[in-house]
Amino acid sequence: MASTAFTWKAILLLSYTQFLGHGPVISGEQSAAGSAQSNGLQLQDLVVVVLSQPNPFHVQRAEAFREHFDEQLQSTPENERTLLFFPHEKWPDLRGAWTVFPLIPKFAELFSENKWIIVCEEETRIDLSKMLQLFQQYDGIEEPFLGRGLQDKSATIIHHFAFFDDPSVFSYPDFSAGMALSTYLVKRFAEKLAEKSVDMGFSIDPKHEFAKYLLDNLGVRLSPLCQFCGGGEDNRLNKNCECATQQPLKFPDCGPPVAKDDLFVAVKTCSKFHQDRVPVVQSTWGRETELIEYYSDEENATIPTVDLGVPNTERGHCGKTQAIFERAVKTERISSREWLLVADDDTLINLDLLRYLLPCYNSDEPVAVGERYGYGVSSGRGYDYLTGGGGMLFNKAAVQLLAKEFRCPSNDSPDDMLLGMFFASRGIPVTHSPYFHQARPEDYSEDFLQNHIPVSFHKHWNTNPYDVYDRLKNAQQPRVPVYADAHEEL
């Protein structure tokens, strides 16, 4: 374990200013402004919307984006600049902005005089000069929908098994590489939403759901372009294509990892999985900590398990999760820790890597981190929640609040969704992290997975959990791109 820790210091304790800096720096005078004068498009024809979050760490990352963005416009008069918006600032009360659907009517109302809207994430880096050149090629085309194309190798549950016969016929945009829509297309989109308000029910993977809605309702397909680049090595190998966007940060550096004794792990299990799932945890990621307990419907001294007095249920498990929070505040071994991880017995996770992520979210206020799903949020209502299989992280303040006030209507209520409703009712946003995954590696586009160093995957179904765990651990190799490499592309 000592060698692993040393390796991560070498990898992750790279200069924090590198990652919190600006990525490729573009000269506003020589690049963006000059290009605006050399073709029909002007900088003010573009609007950039960053899918930001209100959590302090993500606000900090949004500010790093703003700084990089503004540097490209230093010599451009204010009234000629590209507009930049962050939903957490512009529309703080709008739920589900991360699905983009609730933003479309806002776009149509506010940006009718512009020609292009670029939607991206906090870690995206945009070369405005190259973007202007790219859009020039689409002048006169009314409904272009552009981005980095992702494809599924096989039908997957996270995409509702869409295009079961041949998933490769459908491309969807990589939000971290950015996507672009003409304002004409946005106007048509908004008119369609006005005819019939969209209600996707569950929002699981917004980039796929967004592209499929455009295809099903407007007949518009994504045009995949190599100028929209992700975080994988494939973009660097493509010397015939210059990146207009890129996502250089594969994992944040927020300083030294939290100490091992500051993270307690709660694993939810039951008697029927004591012989198959629990041994996988114990022989893989469970070895990365001594602060771990297995909560079951019966005691088993060989594991050992803790019987919380809650009967096993076939689904939901809310009663068990509530009992975990109550035990956490009453048990000194748990209550003294800064963080609590609640995971399933078929979760695969890299705890060593997770400890490097936690300092980003240190706070005295309640914090809940994981992979975000939503229910009813595509219509601008509903609520966000952290899907449990990829692991749910709660800081001490959140655990204390949950133990005091969170109650399940029944033992088999869906714990992750009820937790989302609880946080929404108290105005506490759950925080999405792209490093957590509710499904198996096979359920995601490999190009998408190359954008980040993963912390977790979920499920043993039709996969080898030991191979998945090895993949998580092997991802600790020095795969974090250095900005100097990105400069050559941009």
Buried (B, 14 or more C-beta within 10 A) or exposed (E): EEEEBEBBEEBBEBEEEBBBEBBBBBBBEEBBBBBBEEEEBBBBBBBBBBBBBBBBBBBBBBBBBBEBBBBBBEEBEEEEBBBBBBBBEBBEEBBBBBBBBBBBBBBBEBBEEBBBBBBBBBBBBBBBBBBBBBBEEBEEEEBBBBBBBBBBEEBBEBBBEBBEEEBEEBBBBBBBBBBBBBBBBBBBBBEBBEEEEBEBEBBBBBBBBBBBBBBEBBEBBBBBBBBBBBBBEEBBEEEEEBBBBBBBBBBBBBEBBBEBEBBBBBBBBBBEBBEEBBBBBBEBBBEBBEBBBBBBBEEBEEBEBBEBEBEBBEEBBBBBBBBBBBBBBEEEEBBEBBBBBBBBBBBBBBBBBBBBBBBBBBBEEBBBBBBBBBBBBBBBEBBBBBBBBBBBBBBBBBBBBBBEEBEBEEBBBBBBBBBBBBBBEEEBBBBBBBBBBBBBBBBBBBBBBBBBBBBBBBBBEEBEBEEBBEBBBEBBEEBBBEBEEBEEBB
